């Protein structure tokens, strides 16, 4: 079967190369490029986190940022209940779904 491919005319090899190039281009357009764009947005989001902001972790925990120490964030998940997570654990997509793009208040609000 392999020898039959090489016995065909010279244009068949070029067509196969174009076919594989098209597959690689489609793979890049639909998988690699969007994923790298999402990763850049997630990194910008993680770097823009600030104290008092309501966020959602990748595992679905809701909380308000209490303290940021480098890559470690302390989240207030209830009244005087805190957990420590990494910045990478905060999900941009889930935070925007729950709180919207501009909203910073959430379920941990105090009713003063």
C-alpha positions in Angstrom: 0.0 0.0 0.0 2.8 2.4 0.9 4.6 1.7 -2.4 1.4 2.5 -4.4 1.4 6.1 -2.9 4.9 6.7 -4.2 4.1 5.3 -7.6 1.4 7.9 -8.2 2.1 11.1 -10.1 4.2 13.9 -8.5 1.2 16.0 -7.7 -0.2 13.4 -5.3 2.6 13.9 -2.8 2.1 17.7 -2.9 -1.7 17.2 -2.3 -0.9 15.0 0.7 1.5 17.6 2.1 -1.2 20.3 1.7 -3.8 18.1 3.4 -1.5 17.6 6.5 -0.7 21.3 6.5 -4.4 22.0 6.5 -5.0 19.6 9.4 -2.2 21.3 11.4 -3.6 24.7 10.7 -7.1 23.7 11.8 -5.7 22.1 14.9 -3.8 25.3 15.7 -6.8 27.6 15.0 -9.4 25.6 17.0 -7.4 24.2 19.9 -4.0 25.8 20.6 -4.8 29.5 19.9 -8.0 29.7 22.0 -6.3 27.8 24.9 -3.4 30.2 24.9 -5.8 33.1 24.8 -7.7 31.8 27.8 -4.5 31.2 29.7 -3.3 34.8 29.1 -6.7 36.1 30.4 -6.5 33.8 33.5 -3.0 35.1 34.3 -4.1 38.7 33.9 -7.1 38.0 36.1 -4.9 36.3 38.8 -2.5 39.3 38.8 -5.3 41.8 39.2 -6.9 40.2 42.3 -7.2 42.6 45.2 -8.3 42.5 48.9 -12.1 42.5 49.3 -12.9 41.0 45.9 -15.4 38.2 45.8 -14.1 35.2 43.8 -14.8 31.5 43.0 -12.1 28.9 43.1 -11.8 26.2 40.4 -13.3 23.7 42.8 -16.4 25.9 43.3 -15.7 27.5 46.7 -17.0 31.1 47.1 -15.2 33.6 49.2 -13.9 37.1 49.7 -10.1 37.8 49.5 -8.8 38.7 52.9 -5.1 38.7 52.3 -2.7 38.3 49.4 0.9 37.1 50.2 2.7 36.5 46.9 1.1 33.5 45.3 -1.0 32.6 48.4 -4.4 34.1 49.0 -6.4 33.9 52.2 -10.2 33.6 51.5 -12.9 34.4 53.9 -15.5 31.7 53.2 -17.8 32.5 56.1 -17.8 34.6 59.3 -14.3 34.3 60.6 -13.6 31.2 58.5 -10.6 31.4 56.3 -8.8 29.1 53.8 -5.5 29.5 52.1 -5.3 28.9 48.3 -2.9 29.7 45.5 -3.7 32.4 43.0 -3.9 29.7 40.3 -6.9 28.1 42.1 -9.1 31.2 41.5 -11.1 30.7 38.3 -11.8 33.7 36.1 -14.6 31.9 34.2 -16.5 30.8 37.4 -16.1 34.1 39.1 -17.5 35.9 36.1 -20.4 33.5 35.9 -21.3 33.9 39.6 -20.6 37.6 40.2 -20.5 39.1 36.7 -17.5 41.0 35.3 -17.8 44.1 37.4 -19.6 43.0 40.6 -17.4 42.5 43.7 -20.0 41.8 46.4 -21.3 38.4 47.0 -22.7 36.0 49.7 -20.1 36.9 52.3 -21.4 40.5 52.5 -22.0 41.9 56.0 -25.4 43.5 56.6 -24.3 46.6 58.4 
